[in-house]
Amino acid sequence: MIRHLVLFKLNEGVSRDEDRVQAGVRAFEALKDEIPELAFWECAWNITDRPIAYDFAVNSAVADTDALKRYLEHPAHQAAAGQWRAFATWVIADYEF
């Protein structure tokens, strides 16, 4: 299995309450039902208030590198990630477990 972790930091001046941000959250929440390669899926807002903390996290798992590739290329994933590009930066880690 491969764990796919993504941490998002909202850009300066962007609030989680903005309509575009909420639309991005809904797009990520919907992926669990749209992409069959996802063996595990969760996403949520950070609950701590620390300067080093990121704002939003995606934690997912897929079977193997082929499934990860299909997930990353899936049109629903591309559309959801595309929304976040407009208002956030992120870091990613993929590892086998």
N, C-alpha and C positions, 0 to 999 in steps of 0.2 A: 504494500500500500504506500501511497505517497500523500503526505500532508502538504497542503497548499495554504500558506498563511499570508495574509495581506493586511497591512496596517496603513490607515489613511490619516493624513493630517490636513485639515481644512486650511485653505489659503487665508492669509491675513485679511480680516474684515468679513469673512464668510461665517454665517451662523448656521447651526444645525436646523434652525426653524425655517430657513428659507425654502420656498416652494421647490426650487431646483434641487436642493439637497434632499428634501423629503422624497422627491421623485426618484432620485438616485438610490436612496435606501429601499424604496419599494421595488425598484428594478432588481436590486441584489436579492431581496427577500424572495422574489418570484423565481429565481434561478433554481432553487431546490426542486421545483415541480416541472421545470422546463428542460433540464439537461440530464439525460439518463446516466451519464458517466459519474455523476456525483454520488458517492457511497455515503458521504457525511457532509452536512452543510449547516453552518450557523453564521450569523452576522449580528453585530450589536454595537451600540455606542459604548465608549469608555465611560466608566463611572467614577474615576478618580480625577482629581484636579491637581496635576503635577506638571511642571513646565516640560519635562521630557516625554510625557505621555502623548500617544497618538489619539485621535478622536474617534475612530471607527475601525472595527476589525472584522475580517472575514476569515473563518477557520473552516477548511473543507478537506475532504479526502477523496482520492480516486484510486483505482486498482493498480495502475502502472503508468509508465511514461506515455504510452499510446493514448490512454484515457485522458491524461493531463493535456496532451496536445489537442485532442478533440474538444475537450472542455474549453481551453483557451481560444480555440478557433470558432467555437459555436457562436452563431449570430446573436443569440440572446446575451451571452457573456460580453461579446464585443460592444453591443449597444449599451449595456449597463456600465461597463468600464469607460466607455466614451463619455457618458454623462459626468462621471467623476473627474475626468481630465480637465473639465472646465472650472472646477472649484477646489481641487485638492491635489496633493502629491502623495506618493505612497512608496512603501518598501515591501519586498516580497521575499519569502523563503519557501523553498520546496525541499522536502527531505523524505527519505524512505523510513518507514517504521514497521 
